[in-house]
Amino acid sequence: QVQLVESGGGLVQAGGSLRLSCAASGRTFSNDRMGWFRQAPGKEREYVCSIDGSESTIYYAGSVKGRFTLSRDNAKNTVYLQMDSLKPEDTAVYYCAAGPGTFRYWGQGTQVTVTS
């Protein structure tokens, strides 16, 4: 059974940092694209960032570029999202996603709340 389990969310003041982790199990994800999405209250889910299986290409949404850093450890089947200089508008449930092409697999999400 394929599972993606996010962790690391929490409450932080504006300007602070958090590091999210997404541990994948049930299959090998080393060749898959992995990424993060988020959904704020009353808004649609939006793309945050992604990394391809070769680790050669990382994409970021404009709203997080320069503040968030995505990385992966294929040996651990885990992807990380380092979030710095957090803003109240970053408040959302953050979801990990993975798949060989499209994002076929999704985690349950972890809440990130940034206070001003």
Phi, psi and omega in degrees: 000126181282132178222141170239123183238116179271151174207166175104355178290170179166196181253131182214151176281155177305138183093348181276186184227153172216153175235117178266147175235150176225110180262124182256145178212164178100344176193172178271127183255007188300333180260002183269156169281138177231147183200181179232141173232166176215155179222116178272158180304129178078005181238164178282157176296137181232152179288139177248305182191165177203159179224138182274174187296331181277355182065010184273341183229127176235135179243144177229145169292150183301329183290342183241351183300132182091346179245327182253145177229124181258138176211166179219153175236099184294331179295331180257001182054042186229143175238145184238148174231106176273121183244115180245165179048048184295146181239157178304329180288354174277353179299125183181171166271127182258129183244137172269144179219153181206159176171161181288341178215278171283165178280092186276329186247141183226146173272179182275344177100154175224136186279133173239124180235124181246121181262150181270000000 
